[in-house]
C-alpha cells in the first residue's frame, strides 16, 4: 500500500494531478523497480527518485537536492509533508525575497569571478532560484555565467572546482563510453553541449577545464530557450592538453598528457557520437563547442549527414553576425549585396560567417555561390588570402582565395579592398588599431565594425575606441559586452553580436520541430527573424 504521506509529498513536488500520481506510485509499488512493462526507463519522467531507488526524497535529503530544494520558501504545510521540521529556521521567505537578498549579495562582490562562483554555488543547491535570478536579471548576470567571466573561470577551473557538473569522458573510458553515458541519472536528454577544450574562447587550450563552457551554454538553453535543466547534458572530452602550464599545475583536474591526435582521437569521438545516438535517440541535439579548427570542420562535415549536430563557433557565430548585418542595413541603407566584407581571422568563426553571408547573397541575388564569395575577403596571420597562396592553405580557407596581389597587414588590406564591413574573429586583442578604424571611416560614412573575439581582453577593439576613432560614425558590435560610450555629448549603446542571442532559440526550434538534421535554410531563417527582432529592440536607441 502507498501511504497518504507519500502521495501528498508527490503532489506537492509537482508530479501532476492526483490520478496521474496514484497511477505512477501504484505502478512503482507493484514493479518494485525502475522499468515500465514495455522496458522504457522511468527516468524519462519528472520524478523525485534516482534510477536505482524508489525512495521519495524528503527531509535532509530533499534540502540537498538542487532540483527540488526551495530553502526557506517551503511552506508550513510542505515542512510537515516532507519531514523538514527543525531542519530549517522557522522564518518563511518567498522566492522573490530570496532573489532580492541574493542579488544584493552578488552586487557586493567586486571581482567577477566571485560572482560566478556564487552563482555556481546557487545552481548546485537551489536550481529553481538560480534560473529565476538569471531570467529576471539576464542583462546583469549574462556576463557572469557566460562570456567574459566564464573564460577566467575556465582558466582557474581546477582551483575553484567543488562539485562535478556534467560528464567527463577521457581516453580512460575508451570502449566504455555507452556505460559512462548511462551513469548520468537523466535519460530524457534533448541537447548535449560538448567540447574537447582545445580552443576555449580566445584563450587557447584549457583541456579538461573547458567544462565551464558547456555548463554555461546549457544554463542559457534553460534561461533563454526554456529547456528543462534535466534535458541538458554538458560533456567534456578529455584527450589531454598541450598547455604546459596546466600539465605542471598540481590542481589540474584532467589527464596529464599531451593531446591525442589522429586515429586515437577520431576513434574516441566516433565511439562518443555512436553511443549518444544509441542512448538518447536520433533527435538528440549535439552542439560542438570550442574545438580547434583542424577538428571542428572535420567533425561537422563527418557527422552532419548522420546526426543532429550544430557547431556554435562556425554556425552559431555566423547566424548572429548575419542577423546583425541585416539589422544594420536599416541604419546604413542599401542591400546586403551592396557591401564588401573584410575579415581579420580565417578560422571557424571567420569562415563560418563568410560562408553564411555568401549563401544569403546567393539566395537574394540568384548568383552562384562562387560569385558571391568574391565580395568577401579574409586576412589570416600571413596576410590577405589570395589565389597565389592557394596551394599552402588549409581546405576551409581555399574558397576565399581570390585574385589579388599579396597584401601583408590588415591596414594595407583595408586600403586595398576598401570594405564597408570589417569583422574581427581573430582571437587577438587590439588588432583594430586607430589607423585601421580611421581608414574604415575615411572610406565609409557609416563603417560597420564588428569586434567579435571573446573574452573582452581579446576583443579587436573596444566600443570607446571604435566610436572615438571614427568620430562617432561607426556602427559597432562586439562579442563580449561593453558599456555605453559618451562621445561629443551623445551616448552610443554598442551592440553585442554574441552566440547567446541565437543558439538557445535555434536549438529549441530544432527540438520542438522534431528535426533530425540541421540545414543551411534553418540558419538563414533564424538570421532573418533575429535581424528583425534586433532592429525592433534597438529602434529607440540613440542614432549611431
N, C-alpha and C positions, 0 to 999 in steps of 0.2 A: 504493500500500500504506500501511497505517496502522502506525506504529511501536509496538512494545511499550511504549515510554516514554510515548507519548501516551495509549495505552489505560490504563496504570496511573494516570496523573495524573487521568484522567476518573473512574476508580473511586474513588480516594481522596477526591476532592472531591464524591462523592455523586451521580453521575448515575444510579445504580441498579445492578441486577445486571449480571453480565458479558454476558449475552445482549443485554440492552437497550442497553448501552454499545456493544458491537460493531455492533449494528444502526444505532444513531444515527451512529456515526463512519463506517461504510461508506456510509450514505446521503449524508452531508455530503461525503465524498470524491468520490463519483460525481457529485453535483449541482454541486459547486464553487460553492455559493451559499447562500441562506438561505430558500428556499421549498420546501415539500413538493410532491409531484406534484399534489396537489389544490389547491395555491395557498395553503394555510394557513401563516401566518408561524411559523417555528421559534422566534421569540422568546417564544411562549406556553409553551415548555417550560423547565424549570430547566436552565440552561446556563451555560457559562463564557465565552461569546462575546457580543459586541455584535451587533446585527442586520446589520452591514455587513462582518463579517470572520469567517473560520473559524479564526483563531488561538486556541490554548488558552492561557489566562492562566498565566504561570509567572514564576519569578524576581522581578526587581524590580517588574514589573507586578502580580504577584499580591499583593505586600506593600502595594500601593496600591489594591487592590480591596476596599472595605469589606465586601462581602458574603462574601468568601471568606478574607480575611486573618485569621489566628489569632495573629499575633505570635509570642511565644516558646513558644506551645503547639504549634507544628509539631513533629512527632516527627522522630527521626533519619531514619527511612525517607522521610517526606514532604519533608524538606530535600534529600534526594538526588533524589527523583522530580520535584521542582518547581524544581530548579536554585537552591536557596536557600543553598547552602553559601557562607559568607563574607559573606552579606547580613544575617545575624542573629548576635548574640552566641552563644557556644556553650551557654549555660545553657538548660535546658528548664523551662518554667513552665506548670503546668496552668491551665486556665481558672479553676478555683476559687481558685488562688493569685493570679492576676491580679485577680480580683474583690476579694479581700481587700485587695490593695495599693491598688486604685483607690478603694474605699470609705474606706480610711484617708486617702487624699489628699483626697477630696471633703470629708471632715469637718474638714479643716484650714482650709477656706475659711470666712470669717466672713460674707461677702456672698453672698446667694442667687444673684445674677446670675453670680457667678464659678462657682458650682456648675453653673448652667445652661449656661454656655459650655464648661465642662469636659465635660459630658455630650454636648453637640452635637459637640465635637471627637472624642469617643469614637465616636459614631454614624457619623461621616464616615471613620473609619479601621478600625473593627472592629465591624461591625454585630451579630454574634452576642454579643460580650461586652457591648455596650450593652444588649441586651434581657435578657441573663442578669442584669445588675445591676438593671435596672428590675423584672424579675419577682421576683427574690429579695428585693428591698428596696423593694417598691412603696409601703409606707406612708411611708417616709422620702423616697423620690425622686419620688413623685407631685406634691408641691407644688413640685418643682424643674422638671420638664419640662412641668408643666401649671400651672393657677392655684394660687397667686397670682403665681409668678415669671415665667411666660410673659407676663404683662401688662407688666412692666417691660422684658422682652426685646423686645417689640414696639415699645415706645416708643423704644428705643435700637437698633433693628434695623439702621439704616443704619451706625451706628458700630461694631457688633460683627459686621457682615456679613463672612464669609470665603469661603464656598463656597455657590453656589445650591442650594437644596433645593426640588424641586417645579417646576411650570411657572408662568411669569409671562405672562399673556395681557393685553395692553394694547390700547388703541384703535389702536395702530400695526399690530396684527395683524388688524384687521378685514378680512374677506374671505379670510383665510388661516388660520383657526383649525384647520381639519382638518389642514393641513400642520404646524402647530405641535404638535398632539397626536401626530402621527407622529414628531416629533423625540424624543419620550420613548422610551427604549430598551425599555421593557417593553410587551408587547402584551396580556397577560392581566390587565387591571386589573379588580378587583372592586368597589372603593369609591373614590370621589373625595370629598374634603372641599374645598369651595370657599368663598371669601369675597371680598367686594369692599372689605373693610377699613373700612367706614363707621361701624361701631359695635362696636369691639373691647372686649369685656367692658364695664366701666363707664367706659372711658377715652375713648370718642368716636372720631372719625375719625382713623385712623392710616394710611390709604391703603395703599400697597404694602407697608408694614412689617407689615401684618396677617398676612403669611405665617407668622409664628410660631404662629398658631392652627391652621391646617390641619396643619402639621408635628407639633405637639404632640398634636393629636387622633388622628392616624394612628399615632403611636407607641403610643398606648393601644389602638388597634384590634389591634395586634400583641401588646402585653404583656398586655392584659386579655381580648381577644377571640380571640386565636390566629390571626389572619390573617397570611399571609406578607407581609413588608415589600414584596416586589416586586409584590404585588397592590394596593398602596395608592398613590394619586396625590394629593399636595397641589397645589392650584391657587389662585392669586390673580388675580382680575380687576381690572386697574388702569384705572380710568376717571378718574383724577385724585384730588385731595383738596382739601377746603375748610379744611384745617388750615394756617393761615398760618405757624405755627412750622416745620412741615415744608417748606412751599414755599420758605422762606427758609434752610433748613438745607443747607449745601453737601454734606453727606454723605447726603442723602435719596436713596433708590435708585429711586424711582418717577417717574411722569410729573409734570412741574412745570406743572400746570394745574389749574384748578378743575374740580370733578366734572362729568362729562357726565350729563345727565338726559334724561327724556322719551324720544323716539323713538330717539335715538342710543344711549342706554343699553339700551333694550328690544331693539334690533336686534343689539347685541353679545351680549347674554345669549341671545337666540334662536339666533344662529349657534353659540354655545358648546354649548347643550343639544342642538342638532341634530347637531353634529359628534361629541359624546360618544356619542350613541346609534349613530351610523353607524360610529364607530371601535371601540367596545367592546361594542356589542350592547344588547339590551333589558334584560338583567339587571344591568347595572352600577348600583350604588347611588350616587346623588349626594346628599351631605349639605350643605345650605346652612348657613353658619356666619357669624354676626355681620354680617348685612345690617341696614341701618336699617329701622325699622318700615314706612315707606312702600313699600319694595321687598320686604321679607320676606314679607308676607302675599300680595302680588300674585304673586310668583314661585311660592309654594307652591300657591296656587289655580290658577294657569295650568298648571303642569307636573305636578301630581298625577295628572290623568287620563291623561297620555301617557307619563310617565317614572316610574322607581322613585326617588322623591325623599323626603327627610326633612329637616325643619328642626329642628336641635337646640335652638335657642333657644325655639321655640314648642312642639314636640312632645317633645323630649328632657327639657327642664326640667319640663314638665307631668307626664311619666311618673314621673320620680324623686320629685317632690313628692307626687303621689298615692300612690305606693308608701310614702313616709314617713308620710303621714297614715293609711294603712291599718295600718301597723305601730304607730303611736301609739295607735290605738284599743285596743290591748292594755293600754295603761297608763292611759288615761282612761276606758275603758269606753264602752258605748253603740254606736250605729251611726253611719255617716257622715252619714246623714240627720238625726241629732240635732244637728248642728253648724251654726254660722253662720260664714261666711268673710268677712274684710275684707282687701283687698289695698291696699298702697301701691305704685302703679305699674300703668299700664294699657297697656303696650307689648306686645311679642312674648311675653315670658315671662309677664307677668301675665294677659293674656287667654288665652294658650295653656293655662296651668294651670287657670284658671277654667273653660274650656270642657271640659277633660277631667274635672274634678270633676263638672261638671253632667251629662256623659254617663254617668259611673259612677252618680251618684244616680238618673238616669233608668232605668238598667238595674236597679238594686236595688229601686226603689220602683214601677216601671212608670208613673211620672208623665211627662207630656210634658216635653220639654227646656225649653220656655219657662217651665214652672213651676219646675223645679229650678234654673234660673238665678237665680230670685228669692231664693235662700238665699245668694247670692254678691254682694258689693258691692265696688266698686273706687273708689279715690281716685287722681286724677291731679294734675297741677300746679295745676289750678284748683279742686280740691276733690272732694267726693263726686260721682260720676257719677249724675245723676238725670234724670228724664224731661224736665224743663224745659230741659235743656241739649242735648237730642237733635239738634236741627237743626244745631248747630255742631260736633257730634262727628265724628271720623273713623269710617269704616264699621265697623272692627273693634271699636270701643267701644260702638256703638249697642245691641247685645243686652244690655248691662249697665246701661242707663239705666232705673232703677226709680222708682216713685212715692215721693217723699220730698221734704221741704223741702230747699233748698240748704244744704250744710254746707261750710265753707271748709277747715279744717285737719284733720289726722289725729287729733289728740287729741279734737276735738269729734265726729269721725266714730265713734271708738271708744265714746264716751259715748252717742251716739245709736243706733248699730246694735247695740251690746253683743255683739260677736263672740266666739266661743270659739276661733277660729283667726285669727292675724294673720300675714300673709305679705308680706314686702318684696321687691319686684322692681324698685325704682325706679332703681337705679344711683347712688343718692345716699347717702353715708355719714352716720352719726349721726342718722338721722331717727326711729329708735325711741328717743325720749328717755326719761328717767327717769319723767316724768309719764305717757307713753304706756304703758310697761311696768307701772307701778303701777296704772293704770286697768284694764289687762287682768287683773292679779292680783286687783283688787277685784271683778271680775265673775265670775272663774272660779277654782275651786280649783286646777286644773292648766292654766294657759293654754298653748296651743300657739303658739310664736313662731318663725317661720322667717325669718331674715335672709339672703336668697339672693344679694344682689348681690356681684359679683366685680370686682376682686380684694379682698383683705382690707380695704384702705383705704376701699373703697366699701360695706362691709357696713353695714346699717342700725343694727346694734349689735353689740357683742362678746358672747361667751359669758359672760364675767365680769359684764358689765352686766346681761344677761338674768337670770342666777341671783341676783345680789345684789339687784337692784331688785324681784324677785318673791319675795324671801326663800326662795330655793331651791325654789320650786314650779313654775317654768316647765319645759316640755318644749321644748328648744331645738335647732335645727339651722341650719346656715349653708351658704352656697355654697362658701366657702373654709375651710380647716381652722383650728380654734382649739385651743389646748392645754387639757387638763383643768383644771377650776376647783375649788378647795377653798373651801367655804363652811360655816361652823358645824361644822367638823371632819368634814365629809362631802365626798367627791370626786365631782364631776359630770363625766362624759365627754360633751361635746357631739357631736351627730350632724352628719353632713355630707351635705347634700342637693345633691350635685353631679352633673351630667350624666354624668361619667365612670363612674358606677356603673350606667349603663343603656345608653348608646349603643353601646359595643363589643359587648355581648351581643345587643342588639336588631339591630344591623347584621349580626352573624354569623348570627343566626336568619333574616334576610331572604335572605342569600346561600345558606345551606345548604338552605333550603326552595325555592329557585328562584323566589321571589316576583317579580312584575313591577310590583306596585303596593303602596303602604302604605295600610292601612285602620285605622280607629279601634279596631276589635276587637283588632288586633295590639298596639296601645299599651296597652289595658286589660289584656290577658293578661300583658304584660310587667310592668305595675304590680303585679298580684296576686302574681306569682311573686317579684318583688323585695321586695315588702312582707313576705311570709312569711319570706324569707331574712334581711331586715334584723332582724326580730324574733328569729329564732333566733340570729343573730350577737351581738345585744346583750342576750340574755336574762340574762347573768351580770354585766352592768354594775350599778353602784350604782343604787338606785332614784332616780327623779327626782321 
